[in-house]
């Protein structure tokens, strides 16, 4: 069974819950069917992402680029 958006009908990327075998969105922290914790390994701890430096502005989602500026807001760290 595939998950689909109730508003637009688009398919939602999902995996089967290891406990109840029902589909759960890949970004879900808990299974929507049974409530099992779906803790997944962090993806930022591998490879080149390990060395990324996040913007020091707590309200910004950018990273510091090679030029020393934030890729989103343009500030220096």
N, C-alpha and C positions, 0 to 999 in steps of 0.2 A: 504494500500500500504506500502511495506517495502522498506527501503533504502538499497542499496547494493553498495559496493565499485566497482568503474568502472574498476579498474585494476585487482583485484583478485576475485571479485564476492562475497566476504564475506558479511554477513548481518551486517549492522551498527545499534547499539542500538539506538532507537529513540522513541520519544513521539510525540503526535499530538499537533500542535500549537493551543493554545486556541482561536486564532483569525480566522485563515483560515482553520483549521482542516487538514492541510497537515503535513506529517511527517517531523520532525526536529531532527538532531542528539542530543543525550542527553547532549553533551558537548557544544552545540551551544549557544552563547549569544544572537543571533538574529535569527529569522526564515528565512531560505534561500528563502522561497516563498514570504512572505509578508513583512518581515523586522521587525516584532513585537519584542520588547524586551522580551526575555525569561528568565529574572532574576529568578534564582532558589535559594532556601535557602542554605546557606553554610553548608557543611557536617562536617566541622572540629569543629563546636561549640558544639557538643553533646558528652556526655559520656567521656570516657577515653582520647579522642583526645584533650580535652580542656587543659590538662596538658602537652601536648607535647611541647618540646622546640626545635626550629629550629636551625640548624647550623648557627653560626655567620658569616661564609664565604658567602658573597652574591652570589657567583657563584656555591654554593653547594646546593643540594636538600635534604640532609640528615637531620635526627633528632638526638638529643642527646640521646644515649642509657643509660641503667641502670649503665654502667661502667663509665659514664661521657665523653665518646668519641662519635664523630659523627659516625653514622652508615654507611655513604658513604665515607668520606675522612679521618676519623680517628683522626681529630683534636679535641682539647679541646675547649670549648666555650670561 
